[in-house]
Amino acid sequence: MYIFFFKAFTFVCKSDLIHPYRSFYPLMFGRLLLRISPFLILLWVQCKKEDPKPVPEEVPRFELICNNAYSELEAKLGVFLTDEEGNVRAFKWLPGGDTAHLTIPNVEPGALFDCTVAKITVVDASGSGIRDTSISLTTYTQIGSGQTIHLQSGNYKRSTDLRIQLININSCDSIIVSDGLTYSRPQLANSFFGLYRVQHTGRFWGRIKINGEEKWRYMRFDNINQSEIAAIIDPNLLPTIFAHPKKIKLPFVSAWKYTLDGVENWDQKQFFPLGDLNRAPGGAIPIYDELNVYEPIVNEAFNPEPLPYSGFRIRFSGSGPAPGNEWYESDQLYDSIPKSLSLPDFDAQPLPLSNNRFSGVQFTGDVDVISMVRSGLNAPQVRWEVLMHPTLGAVGYRLPNLPEEIGRYSQVLSSYNFGNSLHTLAQSYQKLEGYDAVIQKIFLNDDIFWQAHAGYSARGR
């Protein structure tokens, strides 16, 4: 390279650009620049060839983004990633109302990992003054890099305490406040005072029978935004339901739980409840095989019109009549109230448990997702659900290792003390294609009614 430069310099010096009789310096400098520019370019190219700069190689890594909309007062959330051996490869507590990144460096292109979301909440036992810790974990298996999980509450209903005082009656034979939990039922002993906690989206209603009458009367409450309302009601002045109830036939006699809503506006989350009372946790659930659906009337002119629904959403669940603890779930949309509800045509049967960390399911039929739930022995506040892709008619899974930061919250959890408790559920979605599509809906979390829109049904044991 130096020899090349010396020869170039010698050639320029011998040229007439530096002749002593040339005294016009600007012209001389221009001619000099024109003569030497090709040699400078050649010199630069030669240097680039002999002294190349190393190009850094991109290191492949796995990345997961978590958007946490929960506040620190609502829940404490942590996320960890595990490999196929169950080893924890990344863990992070999620800041409240913020975004966090989890990364695993030096992974193979296209590598998949299991993602577990842990939610820790402090709950108050009703009426006892005792505070306890509830821990729920959900594991999503075989997740690819670049995913984003949106974590936020799915509760869209508001709660209102309804205090009603009935007057001018001799007896209150029956009263039902749709989606209302009964704290005090109106009767002679309490001077016909009733207290209900109602979950609603702005409107709700109730129906009542009085004084030995066979007909139902109804009361409606519209544009409700406050947390408590009080009303003095004379049932004799309430309008009457003249129409016969619409009947829905259920698959068999069982202790069914159901919710029936008239859909008014999906985008604004407005629904009108047409179901029964909310049952108190741990209380008795009635056994039946048929539903009677009543509807309040907008007006009682000669041509009564029903409330303006754009459709109906029905959620129902219940156990089967045969031994084996069969369980059924459904969340479906209907243009009109159906005459009957049917069971899914697939099944899922738990496999024998070899240890506390193993879960297995054998299934039949067209299934999109397999869910396996382990609950803490004598500690129902610990729950661990695993969602898996159904393959070859059976799946098995060994719970991964726990980060020490999460395990310390519960001895039951850290020791995997689940005993023989295993709840399996085969899930199917009419309008989604397979496991990956379902997980994407869960991660996106932009539609709290996604299961209804997707046509959800499940069967398990």
For each residue, the residues with C-beta under 8 A, 3 or more apart:
1: 4 5 43 46 47 50
2: 5 6
3: 6 7
4: 1 7 8 42 43 46
5: 1 2 8 9 43
6: 2 3 9 10
7: 3 4 10 11
8: 4 5 11 12 36 39 43
9: 5 6 12 13
10: 6 7 13 14
11: 7 8 14 15
12: 8 9 15 17 18 32 35 36
13: 9 10 18
14: 10 11
15: 11 12 18 35
16: 19 22
17: 12 22 28 31 32 35
18: 12 13 15 22 28
19: 16 22
20:
21:
22: 16 17 18 19 27 28
23:
24: 27 28
25: 28 29
26: 29 30
27: 22 24 30 31
28: 17 18 22 24 25 31 32
29: 25 26 32 33
30: 26 27 33 34
31: 17 27 28 34 35
32: 12 17 28 29 35 36
33: 29 30 36 37
34: 30 31 37
35: 12 15 17 31 32
36: 8 12 32 33 39 40
37: 33 34 40 41
38: 41 42
39: 8 36 42 43
40: 36 37 43 44
41: 37 38 44 45
42: 4 38 39 45 46
43: 1 4 5 8 39 40 46 47
44: 40 41 47 48
45: 41 42 48 49
46: 1 4 42 43 49 50
47: 1 43 44 50 51
48: 44 45 51 52
49: 45 46 52
50: 1 46 47
51: 47 48
52: 48 49
53:
54:
55:
56:
57:
58:
59: 105 106
60: 106 107 108 109
61: 103 104 105 106 107 145
62: 81 89 103 104 107 111 113 145
63: 101 102 103 104 145 146
64: 79 81 90 101 102 103 115 143 145 147 148 149
65: 99 100 101 102 147 148 149
66: 79 92 94 99 100 101 102 148 149 151
67: 99 148 149 150 151
68: 77 94 95 96 97 98 99 100 151
69: 97 150 151 152 153
70: 74 75 77 96 97 151 152 153
71: 74 96 97
72: 76 96
73: 96
74: 70 71 96 121 153
75: 70 119 120 121
76: 72 93 119 120 121
77: 68 70 93 94 117 118 119 120 151
78: 91 92 93 94 117 118 120 403 405 406
79: 64 66 91 92 94 100 102 115 116 117 118 149
80: 88 90 91 92 102 115 116 118 403 406
81: 62 64 88 89 90 91 102 104 113 114 115 116
82: 86 87 88 89 113 114 116 400 401
83: 86 87 89 113 114
84:
85:
86: 82 83 398 399 400 401
87: 82 83 400 401
88: 80 81 82 91 400 401 402 403
89: 62 81 82 83 104 113
90: 64 80 81 102 103 104
91: 78 79 80 81 88 102 403 405
92: 66 78 79 80 100 102
93: 76 77 78 405
94: 66 68 77 78 79 98 100 151
95: 68 98 100
96: 68 70 71 72 73 74
97: 68 69 70 71
98: 68 94 95
99: 65 66 67 68
100: 65 66 68 79 92 94 95
101: 63 64 65 66
102: 63 64 65 66 79 80 81 90 91 92
103: 61 62 63 64 90
104: 61 62 63 81 89 90 107 113
105: 59 61
106: 59 60 61
107: 60 61 62 104 111 145
108: 60 111
109: 60
110: 144
111: 62 107 108 145
112: 142 143 144
113: 62 81 82 83 89 104 143
114: 81 82 83 139 140 141 142 143 400
115: 64 79 80 81 139 140 143 147 149
116: 79 80 81 82 137 138 139 140 400
117: 77 78 79 137 138 140 149 151
118: 77 78 79 80 135 136 137 406
119: 75 76 77 135 136 137
120: 75 76 77 78 133 134 135 406 409
121: 74 75 76 133 134
122: 131 132 133 134
123: 131 132 133 134 381
124: 128 129 130 131 132
125: 128 129 130 131 132
126:
127:
128: 124 125
129: 124 125
130: 124 125
131: 122 123 124 125
132: 122 123 124 125 381
133: 120 121 122 123 381 409 410
134: 120 121 122 123 381 382
135: 118 119 120 381 382 383 406 409 410 413
136: 118 119 382 383 384 385
137: 116 117 118 119 383 384 385 406 413
138: 116 117 384 385 386 387
139: 114 115 116 384 385 386 387 399 400
140: 114 115 116 117 143 387 439 442 443
141: 114 386 387 388 389 397
142: 112 114 388 389
143: 64 112 113 114 115 140 147 439
144: 110 112 147
145: 61 62 63 64 107 111
146: 63
147: 64 65 115 143 144 443
148: 64 65 66 67 443
149: 64 65 66 67 79 115 117 443 445
150: 67 69 443 444 445 446
151: 66 67 68 69 70 77 94 117 445
152: 69 70 445
153: 69 70 74
154: 448
155:
156: 201 269 448
157: 199 200 201
158: 199 200 201 202 224 225 227
159: 197 198 199 227
160: 197 198 200 204 224 226 227 228 229
161: 195 196 197 198 227 228 229
162: 177 180 194 195 196 197 198 221 229 231
163: 193 194 195 228 229 230 231
164: 186 193 194 195 196 230 231 232 233
165: 191 192 193 194 230 231 232 233
166: 169 172 186 192 193 194 208 210 233 234 235
167: 192 232 233 234
168: 234 235 236
169: 166 172 192 210 211 235 236
170: 210 211
171: 188 210 211 212
172: 166 169 175 185 186 187 188 192 208 209 210 235
173: 209 210 211 212 213
174: 208 209
175: 172 185 186 194 206 207 208 209
176: 180 206 207 208 276 277
177: 162 180 182 196 198 204 205 206 277
178: 204 205 206 273 274 275 276 277
179: 198 199 200 204 259 273 275 278
180: 162 176 177 196 197 198 199 204 206 277 278
181: 196 197 198 277 278 279 280
182: 177 185 194 195 196 277 280
183: 195 196 197
184: 190 193 194 195
185: 172 175 182 194
186: 164 166 172 175 190 192 193 194
187: 172 190 192
188: 171 172 191 192
189:
190: 184 186 187 193
191: 165 188
192: 165 166 167 169 172 186 187 188
193: 163 164 165 166 184 186 190
194: 162 163 164 165 166 175 182 184 185 186
195: 161 162 163 164 182 183 184
196: 161 162 164 177 180 181 182 183 206
197: 159 160 161 162 180 181 183 278
198: 159 160 161 162 177 179 180 181 204
199: 157 158 159 179 180 278
200: 157 158 160 179 203 204 224 273
201: 156 157 158 269 270 271
202: 158 222 223 224 225 270
203: 200 220 221 222 223 224 270 272
204: 160 177 178 179 180 198 200 220 221 224 272 273
205: 177 178 218 219 220 221 272 273 296
206: 175 176 177 178 180 196 218 219
207: 175 176 216 217 218 219 241 294 296
208: 166 172 174 175 176 216 217 218 219 235 238
209: 172 173 174 175 213 214 215 216 217
210: 166 169 170 171 172 173 213 217 235 236
211: 169 170 171 173
212: 171 173
213: 173 209 210
214: 209
215: 209 240 241 242
216: 207 208 209 240 241 294
217: 207 208 209 210 235 238 239 240 241
218: 205 206 207 208 238 239 240 241 294 296
219: 205 206 207 208 231 233 238
220: 203 204 205 296
221: 162 203 204 205 224 229 231
222: 202 203
223: 202 203
224: 158 160 200 202 203 204 221 229
225: 158 202
226: 160 229
227: 158 159 160 161
228: 160 161 163
229: 160 161 162 163 221 224 226
230: 163 164 165
231: 162 163 164 165 219 221
232: 164 165 167
233: 164 165 166 167 219 238
234: 166 167 168 237 238
235: 166 168 169 172 208 210 217 238
236: 168 169 210
237: 234
238: 208 217 218 219 233 234 235
239: 217 218 296 297 300
240: 215 216 217 218 300
241: 207 215 216 217 218 294 295 296 297
242: 215 297 300 304
243: 294 295 297 304
244:
245: 292 293 294
246: 292 293 295 337
247: 290 291 292 293 339
248: 290 291 293 314 337 338 339 340 341
249: 289 290 339 340 341
250: 254 256 288 289 290 291 316 318 340 341
251: 254 289 328 341 342 343
252: 289 320 321
253: 287 288 289 321
254: 250 251 287 289 318 319 320 321
255: 285 286 287 318 319
256: 250 285 288 316 317 318
257: 279 285 316 317 318
258: 275 276 291 314 315 316 317
259: 179 273 275 313 314 315 316
260: 273 274 275 291 293 312 313 314 337
261: 271 272 273 274 275 312 313 314
262: 271 272 273 274 295 307 309 311 312
263: 266 271 309 310 311 312 313 333
264: 268 270 271 272 308 309 310
265: 268 269 270 310
266: 263 269 310 449
267:
268: 264 265
269: 156 201 265 266 448
270: 201 202 203 264 265
271: 201 261 262 263 264 313
272: 203 204 205 261 262 264 307 309
273: 178 179 200 204 205 259 260 261 262
274: 178 260 261 262 293 294 295 312
275: 178 179 258 259 260 261
276: 176 178 258
277: 176 177 178 180 181 182
278: 179 180 181 197 199
279: 181 257 283 284 285
280: 181 182 283
281:
282:
283: 279 280
284: 279
285: 255 256 257 279
286: 255
287: 253 254 255
288: 250 253 256 291
289: 249 250 251 252 253 254
290: 247 248 249 250
291: 247 248 250 258 260 288
292: 245 246 247
293: 245 246 247 248 260 274 337
294: 207 216 218 241 243 245 274
295: 241 243 246 262 274 306 307
296: 205 207 218 220 239 241 307
297: 239 241 242 243 300 304 305 306
298: 304 305 306 307
299: 304 305
300: 239 240 242 297 304
301: 304
302:
303:
304: 242 243 297 298 299 300 301
305: 297 298 299
306: 295 297 298 309
307: 262 272 295 296 298
308: 264
309: 262 263 264 272 306 312
310: 263 264 265 266
311: 262 263 333 334 335
312: 260 261 262 263 274 309 333 334 335 336 337
313: 259 260 261 263 271 331 332 333 334 449 452
314: 248 258 259 260 261 330 331 332 334 338 341
315: 258 259 330 331 452
316: 250 256 257 258 259 328 329 330 341
317: 256 257 258 327 328 329 330
318: 250 254 255 256 257 327 328
319: 254 255 325 326 327 328
320: 252 254 324 325 326 327 328
321: 252 253 254
322: 326
323:
324: 320 461
325: 319 320 461
326: 319 320 322 459 460 461
327: 317 318 319 320 423 425 458 459 460 461
328: 251 316 317 318 319 320 343 344 457 458 459
329: 316 317 425 456 457 458 459
330: 314 315 316 317 341 344 456 457 458
331: 313 314 315 451 452 456 457
332: 313 314 452 455 456 457
333: 263 311 312 313 452 453 455
334: 311 312 313 314 337 338
335: 311 312
336: 312
337: 246 248 260 293 312 334
338: 248 314 334 341
339: 247 248 249
340: 248 249 250
341: 248 249 250 251 314 316 330 338
342: 251
343: 251 328 459
344: 328 330 365 426 428 457 458 459
345: 365 366
346: 363 364 365 366 367 426 428 459
347: 363 364 365 426 459
348: 361 362 363 367 370 424 425 426 459 460 461
349: 361 362 363 424 461
350: 353 359 360 361 362 422 424 461
351: 360 361 362 394 396
352: 360
353: 350 356 358 359 360 420 422
354: 358
355: 358
356: 353 374 415 416 417 418 419
357: 398 399 416
358: 353 354 355 396 397 398 399
359: 350 353 372 374 386 396 397 398 399 422 424
360: 350 351 352 353 372 394 395 396 397
361: 348 349 350 351 370 372 394 395 396 424 426
362: 348 349 350 351 393 394
363: 346 347 348 349 367 370 390 393 394 395 426
364: 346 347 393
365: 344 345 346 347 426 428
366: 345 346 428
367: 346 348 363 370 390 426 427 428
368: 390 427 428 429 432 433 434 435 437 438
369: 387 388 389 390 426 427 429 435 438
370: 348 361 363 367 387 388 389 390 395 424 425 426 427
371: 385 386 387 388 424 425 426 427 458 460
372: 359 360 361 385 386 388 397 422 423 424 425
373: 383 384 385 386 422 423 424 425
374: 356 359 383 384 399 418 421 422 423
375: 379 380 382 383 384 418 421 423
376: 379 380 381 382 383 410 412 413 417 418 421
377: 412 417 418 419 421
378: 412
379: 375 376 382 410 412 417
380: 375 376 383
381: 123 132 133 134 135 376
382: 134 135 136 375 376 379 410 412 413
383: 135 136 137 373 374 375 376 380
384: 136 137 138 139 373 374 375 399 413 418
385: 136 137 138 139 371 372 373
386: 138 139 141 359 371 372 373 397 399
387: 138 139 140 141 369 370 371 435 438 439
388: 141 142 369 370 371 372 395 397 435
389: 141 142 369 370 395 434 435 436
390: 363 367 368 369 370 393 395 426 435
391: 395
392:
393: 362 363 364 390
394: 351 360 361 362 363
395: 360 361 363 370 388 389 390 391
396: 351 358 359 360 361
397: 141 358 359 360 372 386 388
398: 86 357 358 359
399: 86 139 357 358 359 374 384 386 416
400: 82 86 87 88 114 116 139
401: 82 86 87 88
402: 88 406 407 413 414
403: 78 80 88 91 406 407
404: 407 408
405: 78 91 93 408
406: 78 80 118 120 135 137 402 403 409 413
407: 402 403 404 410 413 414
408: 404 405 414
409: 120 133 135 406 413
410: 133 135 376 379 382 407 413 414
411: 414 415 417
412: 376 377 378 379 382 415 417
413: 135 137 376 382 384 402 406 407 409 410 416 417
414: 402 407 408 410 411
415: 356 411 412
416: 356 357 399 413
417: 356 376 377 379 411 412 413
418: 356 374 375 376 377 384 421 422
419: 356 377
420: 353
421: 374 375 376 377 418
422: 350 353 359 372 373 374 418
423: 327 372 373 374 375 460 461
424: 348 349 350 359 361 370 371 372 373 460 461
425: 327 329 348 370 371 372 373 458 459 460
426: 344 346 347 348 361 363 365 367 369 370 371 390 458 459 460
427: 367 368 369 370 371 438 456 457 458
428: 344 346 365 366 367 368 456 457 458
429: 368 369 432 437 438 451 454 455 456
430: 454 455 457
431: 453 454 455
432: 368 429 437 438 441 454
433: 368 437
434: 368 389 437 438
435: 368 369 387 388 389 390 438 439
436: 389 439 440
437: 368 429 432 433 434 440 441
438: 368 369 387 427 429 432 434 435 441 442 454
439: 140 143 387 435 436 442 443
440: 436 437 443 444
441: 432 437 438 444 445 447 450 454
442: 140 438 439 445
443: 140 147 148 149 150 439 440
444: 150 440 441 447
445: 149 150 151 152 441 442 448
446: 150
447: 441 444 450 453
448: 154 156 269 445
449: 266 313 452 453
450: 441 447 453 454
451: 331 429 454 456
452: 313 315 331 332 333 449 455 456
453: 333 431 447 449 450
454: 429 430 431 432 438 441 450 451
455: 332 333 429 430 431 452
456: 329 330 331 332 427 428 429 451 452
457: 328 329 330 331 332 344 427 428 430
458: 327 328 329 330 344 371 425 426 427 428
459: 326 327 328 329 343 344 346 347 348 425 426
460: 326 327 348 371 423 424 425 426
461: 324 325 326 327 348 349 350 423 424
